[in-house]
Amino acid sequence: MLQRKSRSPEAAYVSELLKAKPLAETVDPFDCVARELELVEENLARSIRSAESSLTDIAGHTILGGGKRLRPIIALLAFKAFGGKKLEDVVDIATALELIHTATLLHDDIIDGAETRRGKESAYKKFGLKSTLVAGDFLFIKAFEFAGKFDDTVVQWTADACTRLTEGEILQEIFNRNTDVTIDDYLEIVKRKTACLFQTGAKIGTYQAGARAALVEDMDSYGLNLGIAFQMIDDVLDVVGHKELLGKPTGIDLRDGNPSLPIILALNAKQAAVVEAFESSHPNERQIHAAIAAMEASPVIETARELSRTYAEKALGPVKKLPPSLYRNALKTLIQLIVERNF
């Protein structure tokens, strides 16, 4: 039987970080909604069962093999912060968001030809292109088994998020190995490809709690800016991260020609090694290492981190408006953890 440990390595890392860097009003977001996350995990395990065992195996390989569960956590915390009572509803939406996210990971690994995911062989590498593609479709369908039972607003917001995900993928491909890419182009990609599920989780969680429209919009802004900050740090870690913590090698964006934030900043600074690797259709290891070294030795990484902190501050604004509570503090802590993470 497929199972996932209730306490992930990521959650354990968070506890250690909070002990090392305690802040006033700091709350571990994982612990704050631990019971609700267990219900999400139970939903996920049930949802991937199929009459075709290969679908269960492929889906379980990724969805039960780790992951930060940030999208469910955001939805759950927003719901609790606004006094939501009908727990089953928000757990189902949190489940749907994680299923959608995992479906995109399966498809992304096919598109990128990725060999590893979360510290182990990717589903694409292990099970092959055709089966992994179908498993991704399977998870999208399963997501709407959970999300499709709600009112038109929730269903539309969930569908809109899926639409933006696909648009973001196409937009990223348009700027693949394109040295004319700008920061504005990058932000448009990130808003669609990464931030939309953060945004949707925060918005739906708040809406399901019965909050008024202005507060739903505030939390929409929280999720959007948090998602942007998250992706910016993800991009930084692709340059300076540790493979053991990341669960994947560094330099993937350079290998795949994806316009990450540090790469764009380096292109703007005319860093020759980065331009050479980014423009090459198949950069070799010498080019990759030279480009990474150039970025590490320049202000590019700190500039990217500073931009991430800027969006983290934007995410903090709506949270400051909330009445004091355990869940408000957890939403604030989540911002801190995202900009300070190393995995």
N, C-alpha and C positions, 0 to 999 in steps of 0.2 A: 504493500500500500504506500502511495506517495505521501510524504509528510514534510513539513517545514518546521524547523525549530521555532519555538515561540519567541525566543530572544535572538535576534540576528547579530552577526558580528558588527554591523553598522551601529546597531543600538548600543552594544557594549562599548564601542568606541565613543559614542556620544556621552555615555556616563563618565568615562575617563576624562573626556574633554571638559565636562562641566565641573568635575572635581579639580582639575588643573587650573581652570579659569573661571572661578565662581563670580557671578555678577548679582547685584541686587535684583530680586524678583525673578531669578532664573529658575525655570522649571523644565525638567526633562520631557520633551513632547511625546516621546515613545511611552514613558510610564504614565503620562497623563491620560492617554486613551488606550491603555494596554488591553483592557477588557474588550473594547470595541474592535481593536485590531485583531484580537483572537477570533471574533465573529467574522471579520473580513477573511481571515485565513481559512476558516471553515467553509465559507462561501466559495472561495477560490478553489479549494480542494474538491468540492462537490461539482463545481461548474465545469471542470475539465474532464469529467468522466464521459467517455464515449463508447458506443458499441464497437468502434474501431480502436483497438488498444493502442495503435501507433499514434493516433491523435492525442490520446491521454499522455503517452510517453513524451511526445515532443513538447506539448504544452507544459507538462510538469517539469521537464528538464530546465525550462527557463523560469516559469512563474513560481515554482516552489524551490528554486535553487539559489535564493538570495534576493537582494534588492532592498532599497531603503524604505519603500512604501510611503514615499513623501506625498504622493497625490491623495491616497486615502487619509493620511494623517491630516493634511490641510482641510479636507472636507469635514472630517470628524471634529477637529478643533473649532472650526468656524461654527458648526452646528451647536456644539456645546457652549461656545462663548456667547451665543445669543439665546441660550436657554432652551434649545430644542429638546423635545420630549419623546417623539416617536423614533426610537433608536433604530428599529428595523429598516426604516426608509433610508436613513443616511448611511447605514452599513451597506445597503444594496447599491447605493450610488457610489460609495467608496470602492466597492468591489468592481463595479462597471468601469470606473476610471483606471483601475489597475489592470483589468483585462484589456482595455484599449491600449494602454501603455505597453503591455507585454506583446500585443499583436504588432505594434509598430517596431518593437525591438526585433522580432522575428523577421519582419520584412526589411528592416534596415540592414540586418546582417547579410541578407541575400544581396541587396543592392551594393553593399560595400565589400562583399566577399570576405566578411570577418571570420576569423578562425577561432577567436575566443570571446567569451561573454561571461562576466561575473566570475572570473578566475578559473573558468573551465572551458572545454571545447564548446563552441557555439552550436546551436541546434542545426544551423545550416551546414556546418562542417560534419556533424555527427549523423544527421538524418538525410541530408541532401536537399537540393533546391526545391523540387516539386512538393515533397512532403511538408517541408517547412513553410512554404507558401500557403498551402492548404490549411495548415495548423494556425497560421496567422489569421486567415479568413474565419476559421472556426472560433477563434477567440473574439473577434469583432462581433460575430453573431451572438455568442454567449453574453457579451457585454450588454447587448440590447434586450436580452431576456430579463436583465435586472433593471436597466434604465427605461425600458419601453412601457413599464406599467404605471408610470407617473403621469402627471398632467402634461398638457401640450408644451408648456414653458420648459419644463425639465427635459423632455424629449428633444425639443428643438435646440436647447443649449448643448446637449450632448452631441447631437448630430452636427451642429455648427463646429464643435471642437474637432470632430473627426474630419470635417471638410477642411478646416484650417491646417490640420496635420498633413493632409495630402498636398495642399497648396504649398506648404513650407518645404516639403520634400522636392517638389518640382522647382521651386524658387532656388533652393540650394543647388540643384543640378545646373540651373541656368548660369550660376556664378562659379561653378566648378572650374578650378584652375584659371579663373578670369581675374587678371591683375587689376582690372578697373573697378573691382568691387569696393564699395564704400561702407562706412560704419552704418549709414542709414539702411543700406541693403541688408547688412548683417542683422540689424535690429528687426527688420521685417521678417527675415527668415526665422529668427529666434522666437519672436512673438507667436508665430504660427506653429513652428515645429516643436518647440519645447514648452513655452510659457502657457499655451492655451489650456493644457490639462490642469496646471496649477490654478489658473484663472477660473476655469470651470468648476473645479472642486470647491474653491473658496466661495464662489458665487452660489452654487447650488446648495452647499451646506448652510449658508446664511439664509437662503430663500426657504429651505425646508424647515428651518427653525421658526419661520413666521416673522422674520424681521421686515421692517418697512423697506420700500424700494431704494431709498437713499443709502441705507446701510448695505444693501446688496451690492450697489454700485461701488461703495467704498471697499468692500471685500473683493470685488472683481479687480480693483486696482491693486490691492494687496497681492493677490495671486499672480497677476500679470508681472508686476515688478519683481516679486520674489523669483518667478520663473526665469526672468531675464538675468537676474543676479546669479542664479544657480548655473545657467548655461555658460556665463562668462567665467565662473570659477572652473567649470568642467573643461573649458577651453584652455585655461591656464594649466590645469593638471595634466593635460595632454602633452604639455611641454616639460613641466618640472615635477610631475607626480612620480610616485613609486609604483612599479608594476605590481608588487605584492599587495598593496592596498587597493589599487584601482581594479585589479582583476583583469587587466588587459595591458598591452604594451603602450608606451608613449609614442608620439609622432604619428598617430593614426590620421589626423587631419592632413598632415603633409603628404602621407602616402596616398590618401584618397582624393586629395585636391579640394578638400572642404574649406571654405573661407571662414576659419575661426577668428576670434577677436585678436589674439596675439599675432596671427599671420597677417591680418589686415593692417595692424599697426606697424608691423615690420615692413610690409610692402610700401606703406606710406613713407617710411623712413629710408626706403631704397636700400634695404639690407640685401646685398647681392646674393648671399648664400640662400636666403629665404626665397627670393625671386627665382633663383635657379631651380630649387627643389619644387616650388609650387607650380612652376610652368612645365616641369617635366612630366610627361604622361606616365612614366614609370621610374620615379626617383630611386636611386640605389641607396644603400645604407650609408655610404660616405656622404652623400648629399643630405640625407635626413639628419645625420649626426651634426654636420656642419651648420645646418639651418637651426637646429635646436640650440647648439652652442652660441650661435649669434644672437638668438632671442634671449637666452639666459644672461648673456653679457651686456645686454642693452636695457634701457628703461622700459621696454615693451611689457614685461611681466608685471611690474609694479603699476604701470599705467592701466593695464587690464584689471588688476585687482582694485584699483581706485575707482574705475568705472563700475565695477561690481558693487562696491560700497555705496556709490551714488544711487544705484537702483535699490539697494537694500534700505537706504534711508527713505526712499519713496514708498517702499513697502511698509515701513514703520509708521508712516503718517496715519493711515486709517486705524491701525491698532491702538495708537495713543488715544483715539477718541472713545474706545470701548470702556465701559465701567470696569473697575478692578475685579479680577477673577483669576483663578488658576489657569483657565484656558487662554485668557488674554496674555498672561505671562508666557505661556507655552508658545503662542504665536510669535511673540517677540523673540523668545529664545531660538526658535526655528530660523529666524533671520540670521542671528549670530552664528549658528551652527553652519549654515550654508556658506556664508562668506569666509569662515575660518576652516572649512573642512579640507582634508587632504586625501579623500577617497571619493 
